[in-house]
């Protein structure tokens, strides 16, 4: 894959209590990813954009669409996908060093 398509794989880091607990316990980082991204795409994207990091494994979770209501208007949310990326021991990603 080229770098343009890898840039679309990682949507943003997932910041939550569960993700931070998982990160502390298992040396992993959580990301929201593109719904059609495979585990290999996610691994390649992380290793490309964070060159000092090696990925050990990737776990994905698909959050399906749910019904929402805004007054009388009903609709559905978009499908989302999370990825928990387990890093090799001794490697870590510090998001405080990166700025947009």
Secondary structure, DSSP 4 states (H G I P E B T S, - for coil): --HHHHHTTEEEE--SHHHHHHHHHHSEEEEEE-TT--HHHHHHHHHHHSTT--EEEEEEEEE---EEEETTEEEEPPPEEEEEEEEPTT----GGG---
